[in-house]
Amino acid sequence: MISSISNSDAERICEVINAGATAYLGAIPDDCWHEPYMSLEELQGEIEAGVSFNGHFAYGELQGVMGSQDVHDVTLIRHAYVRPEHQGRGIGYELLAHLLSETSRSILVGTWASASWAIRFYERHGFRLTSRDETRQLLDRYWTVSDRQIEESVVLVGPGWPESRG
Ligand SMILES: CC(C)(COP(=O)(O)OP(=O)(O)OC[C@H]1O[C@@H](n2cnc3c(N)ncnc32)[C@H](O)[C@@H]1OP(=O)(O)O)[C@@H](O)C(=O)NCCC(=O)NCCS
């Protein structure tokens, strides 16, 4: 049910991202929301920058996606979305378990500070929320994001990330 998605399937990936991202409406600050949440051009830029996607398929439908990107010595989880009607059924967990099984690198994930459900989802699966300072350092080192997004984001470190590493 989980397999890698070809880059030529960007339109389908984009559709799932934008469907899943409706969860942010009213949750993240208004100035961080835009529609579509991710344009096809932006997604294609991400793919060119090295983000690759796994998808959860059932009955011919792409129900959820999880991207990953190797940056320096770590793997970043990038753009994890499950279609709203399929959330809460374990698809996110299956995608996460698959990603964890595919890499021996340390894993980091960034999300909106106000996306409490996403933070809880990663915490349930062994991730640790980093301090404000650690979040800033990690965003600065591994991501390319605006100052505004840094203010509104948190980073969680995956299982096995040392307490003292910054
Ligand atoms: C965050 C997200 C990717 C998780 O995917 P998901 O498929 O909903 O995740 P799961 O179903 O594995 O887990 C979600 C919850 O459902 C519960 N769940 C898992 N399997 C379940 C099942 N078979 N039946 C009912 N509930 C179940 C889990 O306990 C979990 O609860 P928790 O949030 O309190 O930990 C998805 O909810 C989503 O797209 N959200 C909106 C966008 C977003 O926040 N993306 C994250 C960006 S980093």
The ligand as an SDF file (V2000), in Angstrom:
LIG
                    3D

 48 50  0  0  0  0  0  0  0  0999 V2000
   -0.5290   14.8070   10.6450 C   0  0  0  0  0  0  0  0  0  0  0  0
   -1.0230   13.7630    9.6430 C   0  0  0  0  0  0  0  0  0  0  0  0
   -0.0420   13.6510    8.4740 C   0  0  0  0  0  0  0  0  0  0  0  0
   -1.0870   12.4080   10.3670 C   0  0  0  0  0  0  0  0  0  0  0  0
   -1.6430   11.4550    9.4740 O   0  0  0  0  0  0  0  0  0  0  0  0
   -2.8770   10.5060    9.9740 P   0  0  0  0  0  0  0  0  0  0  0  0
   -3.0580    9.4770    8.9440 O   0  0  0  0  0  0  0  0  0  0  0  0
   -4.0160   11.3630   10.3410 O   0  0  0  0  0  0  0  0  0  0  0  0
   -2.1500    9.8810   11.2540 O   0  0  0  0  0  0  0  0  0  0  0  0
   -2.5550    8.5810   12.0940 P   0  0  0  0  0  0  0  0  0  0  0  0
   -3.9390    8.1520   11.7660 O   0  0  0  0  0  0  0  0  0  0  0  0
   -1.4610    7.6160   11.9440 O   0  0  0  0  0  0  0  0  0  0  0  0
   -2.5010    9.1710   13.5350 O   0  0  0  0  0  0  0  0  0  0  0  0
   -3.3250   10.2670   13.8520 C   0  0  0  0  0  0  0  0  0  0  0  0
   -4.1760    9.9580   15.0280 C   0  0  0  0  0  0  0  0  0  0  0  0
   -5.1270    8.9720   14.6880 O   0  0  0  0  0  0  0  0  0  0  0  0
   -5.0430    7.9060   15.6440 C   0  0  0  0  0  0  0  0  0  0  0  0
   -5.1720    6.6470   14.9090 N   0  0  0  0  0  0  0  0  0  0  0  0
   -4.2070    5.8900   14.3900 C   0  0  0  0  0  0  0  0  0  0  0  0
   -4.7080    4.7730   13.8340 N   0  0  0  0  0  0  0  0  0  0  0  0
   -6.0360    4.8500   14.0040 C   0  0  0  0  0  0  0  0  0  0  0  0
   -7.1030    4.0060   13.6560 C   0  0  0  0  0  0  0  0  0  0  0  0
   -6.8960    2.8500   12.9940 N   0  0  0  0  0  0  0  0  0  0  0  0
   -8.3560    4.4070   13.9680 N   0  0  0  0  0  0  0  0  0  0  0  0
   -8.5600    5.5910   14.6220 C   0  0  0  0  0  0  0  0  0  0  0  0
   -7.5830    6.4130   15.0000 N   0  0  0  0  0  0  0  0  0  0  0  0
   -6.3360    6.0430   14.6950 C   0  0  0  0  0  0  0  0  0  0  0  0
   -3.6900    7.9900   16.2690 C   0  0  0  0  0  0  0  0  0  0  0  0
   -3.7580    7.5540   17.6160 O   0  0  0  0  0  0  0  0  0  0  0  0
   -3.3570    9.4380   16.1620 C   0  0  0  0  0  0  0  0  0  0  0  0
   -3.7730   10.1250   17.3080 O   0  0  0  0  0  0  0  0  0  0  0  0
   -2.8690   11.3320   17.8640 P   0  0  0  0  0  0  0  0  0  0  0  0
   -2.8600   12.4280   16.8400 O   0  0  0  0  0  0  0  0  0  0  0  0
   -3.5620   11.7230   19.1140 O   0  0  0  0  0  0  0  0  0  0  0  0
   -1.4950   10.7800   18.0520 O   0  0  0  0  0  0  0  0  0  0  0  0
   -2.4480   14.0900    9.1020 C   0  0  0  0  0  0  0  0  0  0  0  0
   -3.3560   14.0980   10.1860 O   0  0  0  0  0  0  0  0  0  0  0  0
   -2.5500   15.3920    8.3410 C   0  0  0  0  0  0  0  0  0  0  0  0
   -2.3930   15.4150    7.1210 O   0  0  0  0  0  0  0  0  0  0  0  0
   -2.8430   16.5090    9.0470 N   0  0  0  0  0  0  0  0  0  0  0  0
   -2.9960   17.7980    8.4290 C   0  0  0  0  0  0  0  0  0  0  0  0
   -1.7030   18.3330    7.8720 C   0  0  0  0  0  0  0  0  0  0  0  0
   -0.5580   18.2420    8.8530 C   0  0  0  0  0  0  0  0  0  0  0  0
   -0.6660   18.6370   10.0080 O   0  0  0  0  0  0  0  0  0  0  0  0
    0.5910   17.7540    8.3650 N   0  0  0  0  0  0  0  0  0  0  0  0
    1.7960   17.6190    9.1560 C   0  0  0  0  0  0  0  0  0  0  0  0
    2.8540   18.4780    8.5710 C   0  0  0  0  0  0  0  0  0  0  0  0
    4.4250   18.1140    9.3070 S   0  0  0  0  0  0  0  0  0  0  0  0
  1  2  1  0
  2  3  1  0
  2  4  1  0
  2 36  1  0
  4  5  1  0
  5  6  1  0
  6  7  2  0
  6  8  1  0
  6  9  1  0
  9 10  1  0
 10 11  2  0
 10 12  1  0
 10 13  1  0
 13 14  1  0
 14 15  1  0
 15 16  1  0
 15 30  1  0
 16 17  1  0
 17 18  1  0
 17 28  1  0
 18 19  1  0
 18 27  1  0
 19 20  2  0
 20 21  1  0
 21 22  1  0
 21 27  2  0
 22 23  1  0
 22 24  2  0
 24 25  1  0
 25 26  2  0
 26 27  1  0
 28 29  1  0
 28 30  1  0
 30 31  1  0
 31 32  1  0
 32 33  2  0
 32 34  1  0
 32 35  1  0
 36 37  1  0
 36 38  1  0
 38 39  2  0
 38 40  1  0
 40 41  1  0
 41 42  1  0
 42 43  1  0
 43 44  2  0
 43 45  1  0
 45 46  1  0
 46 47  1  0
 47 48  1  0
M  END
$$$$
